[in-house]
Amino acid sequence: MTKYLISFPSDAMVLTDAEFPIVSADAHAVIEEAKAAGVYVFGGGIAEQVAPVLVSADGSVSAEIYPGSGLTGGFTVLELPSREDAVEWARKIATACRCAQELREFMYDPAS
C-alpha cells in the first residue's frame, strides 16, 4: 500500500459564509468515509495564524522559511492500493471542498 497526499492551498477554496458549513459537512463526510474504508492516515489544515519557523541542523530557530514553501490549506494522507484509487479519493475530496486537489505520492520507506 502506498501513502498519498491530497491537498489544496487555502486561497483555492473560495466560499461564501453561507457555503462554508455545507462544504465543511461534505468534507467531513468524505473523511468519515475514508476512515470507514480503513484508508485514512491523517488530515487537517495548516494553522495559518501561527507563523512557521525554520529549525536548523544546529538547533537554532529563525522566523525565516525556505523560499517558496509557504504552505497553507488542507491536507489529507490516505494509504491506498493504487494511484487510480488515489485519484478517485482526490475527486471525492475535490467535490466536497469545491476546489481542485493536488495529488502526490509518498516514496516508500520500509521504516515508516
C-alpha positions in Angstrom: 0.0 0.0 0.0 1.2 3.5 -0.8 0.5 6.7 1.0 -0.8 9.7 -0.9 -1.1 13.3 -0.1 -4.2 15.1 -1.3 -4.1 18.8 -0.6 -5.1 22.3 -1.6 -3.8 25.8 -0.8 -6.2 27.9 1.3 -6.7 30.5 -1.5 -8.2 27.8 -3.7 -11.2 27.4 -1.6 -13.4 30.4 -2.3 -16.7 30.2 -0.3 -19.3 32.5 1.0 -20.2 32.4 4.7 -23.4 30.6 3.8 -21.5 27.9 1.8 -18.8 27.2 4.5 -20.9 25.0 6.8 -22.2 22.9 3.9 -18.8 22.4 2.5 -17.4 21.6 5.9 -20.0 18.9 6.4 -19.4 17.5 3.0 -15.6 17.4 3.5 -16.0 15.7 6.9 -18.4 13.1 5.4 -15.7 12.2 2.9 -13.1 11.9 5.7 -15.5 9.7 7.7 -16.0 7.5 4.5 -12.2 7.2 4.3 -12.0 6.2 7.9 -14.7 3.6 7.5 -12.9 2.2 4.4 -9.7 1.9 6.5 -7.6 4.1 4.2 -7.4 7.3 6.3 -4.0 8.1 7.8 -4.1 11.8 8.8 -5.7 15.0 7.8 -6.0 18.6 8.8 -5.5 22.2 7.9 -2.5 24.4 8.5 -3.0 26.9 11.3 -2.2 29.9 9.3 -2.4 32.3 12.2 0.6 30.6 13.7 3.8 31.7 12.0 6.1 29.0 10.8 9.8 28.8 11.9 12.9 27.2 10.5 14.8 24.9 12.8 18.4 24.5 11.6 20.6 21.4 11.8 22.5 23.1 14.7 19.2 23.6 16.6 18.8 27.3 16.1 15.4 28.6 15.3 14.6 31.6 13.0 11.5 33.2 11.6 12.7 32.5 8.0 11.3 29.7 6.0 12.5 28.1 2.7 11.8 30.4 -0.3 8.6 29.3 -2.0 7.5 27.0 0.8 4.5 29.0 2.1 2.3 26.0 2.9 -1.4 26.8 3.5 -4.7 25.0 3.2 -5.8 21.5 3.9 -4.1 18.1 3.7 -5.3 14.5 3.8 -3.0 11.5 3.8 -4.5 8.2 2.7 -3.0 4.8 2.3 -4.3 3.1 -0.9 -3.5 0.2 -3.2 -3.1 2.2 -6.4 -2.8 5.6 -7.9 -6.2 5.1 -9.6 -7.7 4.7 -6.1 -5.9 7.9 -5.0 -7.3 9.8 -8.0 -10.8 8.6 -7.0 -10.4 9.8 -3.4 -9.0 13.1 -4.6 -12.1 13.5 -6.8 -14.3 12.9 -3.8 -12.4 15.5 -1.7 -12.4 18.0 -4.6 -16.2 17.6 -5.0 -16.7 18.1 -1.2 -14.3 21.0 -0.9 -15.5 22.7 -4.1 -11.9 23.1 -5.3 -9.2 21.2 -7.2 -6.9 19.0 -5.2 -3.2 18.3 -5.7 -2.2 14.6 -5.5 1.2 13.5 -4.5 2.7 10.0 -3.8 5.0 9.4 -0.9 8.1 7.4 -1.6 8.1 4.0 0.0 10.1 3.8 3.3 10.0 0.4 5.0 10.9 2.1 8.3 7.8 4.4 8.3 
